[in-house]
């Protein structure tokens, strides 16, 4: 199965932040996707890490130094369909987006 990619900006705006990736995979409901904002030295991508093999492939690559870190988000599948891949997103753009964004909660809004 090929990795699916989403738009970094849209994921950060719409998804619920979980936290950093760890050696223990975070599982989501059947109607959700697990998205990793995967940071490199210059660019970042938003990869679908719902599949266990994909999750551990990215996690191990990060541990080996191929990626800087991975921040996990979850969102409903139907909402993820509205976050098309927009290609690489620069780290500078990511920092600017993070400064503009309101603090994200780890809990669902009521």
Secondary structure, DSSP 8 states (H G I E B T S, - for coil): ----EE-HHHHHHHSEEEEE--SS-----TTEEEEEEEE-SSEEEEEE--SHHHHHHHHHHHHTTSSSEEEEEEEEHHHHTTSB----EEHHHHHHHHHHS----SS---
